[in-house]
């Protein structure tokens, strides 16, 4: 099979990346295999579960559905790119404190959806939170602890913590 190699230039987690890759690959495969950023999980591979959510140009997207060509020239943030060195993002802290993390498989995608929400709405309502995570499936928590964690993170962010 002859595949076309293309130059992928983009910014991932604040770092400029320039690498040749096969055309037509999915963004999730590029992140996990080429860049070794394995925090982004693949659940269904069909855009149904939200485990592969990353921020592309500031928007939460399902990386299993995005051809790598769509990401060229864009800024991508993965779960590895939030927070600071040695300091978790407030949403990560709240998820731990409120028990929103159980098996952990959905957690990276759930958090990325939450980061996008909190970036555009620092005081989300419960309905805003529910809407933001509507595409993220979790089989462990029943969502109440996750919703509580998102609310707590929003309060902590607005208080400057």
C-alpha positions in Angstrom: 0.0 0.0 0.0 1.4 3.4 -1.0 0.7 6.1 1.4 1.4 9.8 0.9 3.5 11.5 3.5 2.7 15.1 4.4 4.3 17.6 6.6 2.3 18.2 9.7 3.0 21.6 11.4 1.0 22.6 14.4 1.3 23.6 18.0 0.6 20.9 20.6 0.5 21.8 24.3 2.4 25.0 23.6 5.2 23.3 21.6 5.6 23.7 17.9 5.6 20.4 16.1 6.9 19.7 12.6 6.8 16.1 11.5 6.1 14.0 8.4 3.2 11.6 8.7 0.9 9.6 6.5 -2.0 11.5 5.0 -5.5 10.6 6.1 -4.5 9.5 9.6 -6.8 10.4 12.6 -5.6 13.1 15.0 -5.8 10.6 17.9 -3.4 8.3 16.2 -1.0 11.1 15.5 -1.1 12.3 19.1 -0.7 8.9 20.6 1.7 7.2 18.2 3.8 10.0 16.7 3.9 12.4 19.7 3.5 9.7 22.4 0.8 11.7 24.2 -1.2 8.8 25.5 -3.5 10.6 27.9 -6.0 10.9 25.1 -8.0 7.7 25.1 -9.8 5.8 22.4 -13.0 4.3 23.5 -15.3 3.7 20.6 -13.4 5.1 17.7 -16.7 6.3 16.3 -17.2 9.7 18.0 -19.8 8.4 20.5 -18.0 8.2 23.8 -15.9 11.4 24.1 -12.9 9.7 25.6 -10.7 11.1 22.8 -11.7 14.8 23.4 -9.0 17.4 22.9 -9.0 21.1 22.3 -8.4 22.1 18.6 -8.3 25.8 18.2 -9.9 26.2 21.6 -12.8 24.0 20.8 -13.5 20.5 22.3 -13.4 18.0 19.4 -13.4 14.2 19.1 -9.9 13.4 17.9 -10.9 10.0 16.6 -13.0 11.8 13.9 -10.5 14.5 12.9 -8.2 13.8 9.9 -4.7 15.1 10.8 -4.9 17.4 7.8 -7.6 19.4 9.6 -5.2 20.1 12.4 -2.4 21.6 10.3 -1.6 25.1 11.5 -3.8 24.7 14.5 -3.2 24.8 18.3 -4.0 21.5 20.0 -4.3 21.0 23.7 -4.4 17.5 25.2 -4.8 16.4 28.8 -1.0 16.6 29.1 -1.2 20.3 28.2 -3.5 21.6 30.9 -2.3 22.8 34.3 1.3 23.7 34.9 4.4 21.7 35.6 3.9 20.2 39.0 0.5 21.8 39.4 -2.8 20.3 38.3 -5.5 22.3 36.6 -8.3 23.3 39.0 -10.7 20.9 37.3 -8.3 18.0 37.8 -8.0 18.8 41.5 -11.8 19.1 41.8 -12.4 15.8 40.0 -10.0 14.1 42.5 -11.5 15.8 45.5 -15.1 15.2 44.5 -14.6 11.5 43.5 -15.3 12.3 39.8 -12.5 9.9 38.9 -13.1 6.2 39.2 -11.8 3.9 36.6 -10.3 7.0 34.9 -10.9 6.0 31.3 -13.3 8.8 30.5 -11.6 11.3 32.7 -9.2 12.9 30.1 -12.0 13.5 27.6 -14.4 14.6 30.4 -11.8 17.1 31.7 -11.0 18.5 28.3 -14.7 19.1 27.7 -14.8 20.9 31.1 -11.7 23.0 30.3 -13.3 24.2 27.1 -16.5 25.0 29.1 -14.6 26.9 31.8 -12.5 28.8 29.2 -15.7 30.2 27.6 -17.9 30.4 30.7 -16.3 31.0 34.1 -19.6 30.6 36.0 -21.5 27.8 34.3 -24.9 26.7 35.5 -25.7 23.0 36.2 -27.4 22.9 32.8 -24.3 24.4 31.1 -22.2 21.7 32.7 -24.6 18.9 31.7 -24.6 20.2 28.1 -20.8 20.4 28.0 -20.4 16.8 29.0 -23.3 15.4 27.0 -20.9 13.8 24.5 -18.8 12.1 27.2 -19.9 8.7 28.5 -19.0 7.5 31.9 -20.0 4.1 33.2 -18.7 4.5 36.8 -19.8 7.7 38.5 -23.4 8.4 37.5 -22.2 11.9 36.5 -23.3 13.6 39.8 -19.7 13.7 41.2 -18.4 14.9 37.9 -21.0 17.7 37.7 -20.2 18.6 41.3 -16.4 18.7 40.5 -17.0 21.0 37.5 -19.0 23.4 39.7 -16.3 23.3 42.4 -13.6 24.0 39.8 -15.6 27.0 38.4 -15.9 28.4 41.9 -12.2 27.9 42.6 -11.2 29.5 39.3 -13.5 32.5 39.9 -11.9 32.9 43.4 -8.4 32.8 41.8 -7.3 29.5 43.3 
